[in-house]
Amino acid sequence: MLQEHAKIVDFISLAEGVTGRKKLQKMIYILKKMGVPFQEKYEFHIYGPYSEELTARIEELCDMGFVSEELEDKGSYVQYRYNVTGEGLEFRNALGKSVLGNPLQATKLNEKSGRFLELTATLLYFDHLERDEQIDKLHVVKGKLNFTEDEISQAFKFIEELSVLM
């Protein structure tokens, strides 16, 4: 069971911290869809694919002192930043080999905005459909976000770039 926790610590460590709960959810989901062996189950939620299991594991990692959660008040909302602690690095080392085949995957994902990752994760959620159907479905479930054709093209390109790094 704790091996799944160590994978999350490993990822946050490779990403050099993650700012945003939603962003962390999407990053792990995208990697899972790319074949990285994360075991969390996801369902479609308001902000796209969401895992209650991942939320619980993050809370447990914070309670165990392996991950720190810092709150930043942004005025109209609160943002969370996750970092691996010294104890977390020791715990992560028990995993042995990294969960990611290429650490650049974490960096590439962390460079993207939460909005872009939500778009990418949503497209991947519907990857069993033809591309046109994926886009149609995206507009149905994420219509209020008004994703442009350019943003959608960038998301598909990003998926291809990540798959090359696998």
Salt bridges, closest charged atoms under 4 A:
GLU4 OE2 - LYS7 NZ 3.12
ASP10 OD1 - ARG92 NE 2.78
GLU40 OE2 - ARG57 NH1 2.56
GLU60 OE1 - HIS5 NE2 2.54
GLU69 OE2 - ARG21 NH2 3.27
GLU72 OE2 - LYS74 NZ 2.77
GLU118 OE1 - LYS22 NZ 2.96
GLU118 OE2 - LYS142 NZ 2.55
ASP127 OD1 - LYS33 NZ 3.15
GLU151 OE1 - ARG115 NH2 3.04
GLU160 OE2 - ARG131 NH2 3.95
